Amino acid sequence: MNNSRDSVSLKRYWLSGMMPPESITVWEHAAKYVNLSKKISSFSGYYNPELNPMLNVIMHLLGPNSAVERTVLAKGTQCGGTLIVMLLATFVANNCPDPVMIVVSDEDERDEYYHKLTEFLDCCIPLRPKLKSLKYLNKTGVVQIPGSQIYISTATVARSLRGKHIKYLICSETSNWIKNCQGQGDPFAIALSRLDTYDGRKKIYAESTPTDPASNIDRELRKCDHQLTMYWACPHCGYYQSPDFFQDMKWSESKDESGESQPDTDSAYLVCQNPVCEIKRIEESDKPKMLSDFKLGPIPWLEEEKKKRLLSENSRKRIHRPGLESEDLLNFSDLDMLSGSVGVWYNPLQSPLGFKSWKVILKKFADSERYHEEKQPFWNNDLGRSYDGTVSEIKLSDLTENLENYSRKPLPVGCHMLTAGVDVNGSWLSVEVTGWGRDKESWTVDYVDLPYDPAGPVAWDKLDEYLLQRFEHCSGQKLRISSVAIDSGFMTQQVASYVRKHLGSGRNIFAVKGSPTVGRPIIDKRPREYKKEINLTFYYVGTNTAKDTLSKWFRVKDPGPCYCHFGSFLPARYFKELASERLESEKKATGSKRKWVKIPGVRNEALDCRVYSLAALEYLLQIKDLSKICELGEKKYSESGRANTKAA
Ligand SMILES: [Zn+2]
């Protein structure tokens, strides 16, 4: 862009007594002129561009030679984000007499930025002689350097965001900004509006650690024309990849004093994503090598989000990680081809040695598994991603994504045992019948409401009629329901008389009562008694444990162990009811306890029924062996001769 420098700005250079800007990028400028003191950086000396190459990517885009107008950085903490802000401000102050505005969240941060900035300016060798006349006007927050002005504004004062014409706008830690600035709306939008004069030659840089999906850095990142992250090369096979904490990080575990398994934080390593890599294991000490050989490519979690949005609710397609060929990726030198806006995600797993370590990330992960309130800080600070803690951990999309075309008649081939869960409501009974296969793979076979008042006998006769039906399996066999758990927390008397009637029938019909006690097993093995006049034995169901288990199973993506199949015949409300609760944490002196809480205004019978049906399975597993039952079922299926003619 330097070729198109107009006469007006040349005049400004002349008036300011400065030389026209050197054609140099921000990081080249830092390496050439900025000699960091021990006071401000643990890496003192001239800025070393080889140390943290991801910073160079961003600084390259911010330089006057790049046609990119807007750069957005989402990052974790301690990756060098503030360093970019300082080096950019130093670059502008020394190299081009353009007004810069840095916007920070509040006055405290403004003071901190001022001090840091003056220290950085002092490290810029050519600027030093000019700094004697450096003036800091506390009220307006302007750092005045001959030929240049750096305004430090706060997002809390609308007036400070308006009025001045600036070329460089730097927005720091935008997720911490207030949402509405003095009744005039989003401070980010107000700050942007002042750049209009420089249309076409302006530079905007926004950076933040994300908070939740509504945070402005997430919004801006998604809006960008290009989204990039680092793909580094495996030191063994050279395959370029963007590491994912949940899929690629591995570690060994050891037991703590209380006998609980804890990650051994020193043992963290990554597994290469290349299926044919021979060594696979990537150590943290391999980082310098990997950081010297990288490309840039799409942000994997954003790509997954896009794909999910594209898939229709009924689609059965599964989502795979983007399989990228290295020619699809950009080289550092390709950055010059970009224009418009670029969003960058700095993956904290790729922080250089001396910045955030894998050990720290794993430690934070272990804490977040123990204490629910640590979850969001872990996602934000250590994964550099927003945390969606407000929605249920049972996601409607997880349930409906893989709807299948199986029907209840005949039962699908893998399903060899049936259980039922019954929820007793004010004027009706809800029932789920679940089919079980090997390793607790399951199929929802039916979900019905019996619209009869449980206070009277009709409801219970209808229930019995329903539970006595046989379900035909595709082998031709007819399966009956092997076990039924009925909620007895409501209308206990009526439940008692129904359950008593079937004692010794061999149908394993029993009463349960939900218990929110954290850590209680899905079904408590010890039977309990209601008080004498009710005369009923019941079992406690650990509802929190059951819901934790189900939420985990619902997220399993591939058929097999614990996978939950849902048929397209199930009513839409079934899925809404399954996703009707969310995890919340309750603070206690000893830490916090997580518990499942109903989302106001949403019915939850289907989730209760599913929990009871799971309890019925666990009850049955005390006396039966599921894998033997499946083996027998499979044998009958192959003997029936239908295996080759009928697809499940
Ligand atoms: Zn490899």
Boltz pocket constraint, residues with backbone or C-beta under 6 A from the ligand:
constraints:
  - pocket:
      binder: B
      contacts: [[A, 234], [A, 235], [A, 236], [A, 237], [A, 238], [A, 239], [A, 272], [A, 273], [A, 274], [A, 277], [A, 278], [A, 280]]
      max_distance: 6.0
